[in-house]
Amino acid sequence: MRSLKLQENSTPELITRSLHAILKNLTEAVTVTDTQGRVIMRNKAAREMLLLRPGEETRPDYQVRLRYMDGTPVPQGQDPVARILRGEEVKRLEFLAERNDGSVRVFQFSGSLIREDGKPALVVLTYRDVTDMHRYAEQQKDYLRATSHDLRNPLSVLLTQAQLLEKETRLKGLHDENRAAQAILKSGKRISAMLDHLVESLSYDAGLWSLRPRETDVKRLVSDVIDRYRSWPCVKEISLCLPEDDVRAVVDADRVERCLENLITNAIQYSPPETRVEVSLAVDDETVHISVRDRGLGIDSTHIPKIFDRFYRVEGSGAKGLGLGLCIVRHIAEAHGGKVLVNSEPGQGSTFTLVLPINAAESSARDQSEEPSTSAASDNGSDHSTLSGLSREAGG
């Protein structure tokens, strides 16, 4: 009994020592403050990031000067600790941080409020240096812009000359030469479409584009896309099923149109000439559903998890192109806060359904705020008793 009682009494201290060890060895910087913003503890990673010397972990006069990413100073009361104390959620907030030697880095902050008896007691702030990540992203953007420009210019000249040549040979009745000009023009347009897909896919990763949601007549949008396809003499029959009532949603109309074009093009490409493609639109209280169904080869279940990956193409499908169409559809759907559903069986065809929230502006903002936190602490009312000893140094 005596041994058990001793063990029970030592549990809080044991947990405190364990937390010290965890914080000390974390590669992520951690700072603990009281409710006045006074630093109680910084771990070794924080000391190194802030260029503090040993023994300066809790220097009261040391302040990191923060700026927004556009260089504007962060006003008093808008820093991460103040926001946490007000009950705001702080997850992956990025600021420019001026350090001890005057150097400026990009820090990403997350944090939690620790309560005791329901009242705020401590703030646990975690942060990491993402400067190199930002620098790499900027290099990607510059490379993508330059590459896109360098490829589009000669391609534009080629297409213009091919169009002129096709028109001239057609008017002069030069049939062999006209067929050659048409082949050049067709190949040039195919290269242009592949380049568009590649640039758009890479632009998403590089953060070069963002949604421009606005109220859109989705029923009209779908009808217009189908009408364009029906006007092409080489395109098979496309059926369209629309609801009687208007369907309006706050979406990026150009991006949604691109999704539908990619899905229809895939359906045409993967189904026999004598079959038709079926497009339908449905709506419920919260989402819009745009479905494209083909009667083609179908997709084996082993391939379905991979078909949205960049450059992935199903073996034996005879597909042309880079394998980027579905990747772009997924990116656009997720940027709206939506998703893409697939229903397919070999030999029975496939149905792809684009599911978008009626208000994409609200949904995408909510999704960003719900990203997983990198915080090392949780908001738990019972945690303060185990953290009461954190004023001791956790550096090393």
Summary of the structure (lengths in Angstrom):
residues: 396
radius of gyration: 29.0
end to end distance: 37.6
largest distance: 108.5
contacts: 1147
relative contact order: 0.13
helix: 42%
strand: 22%
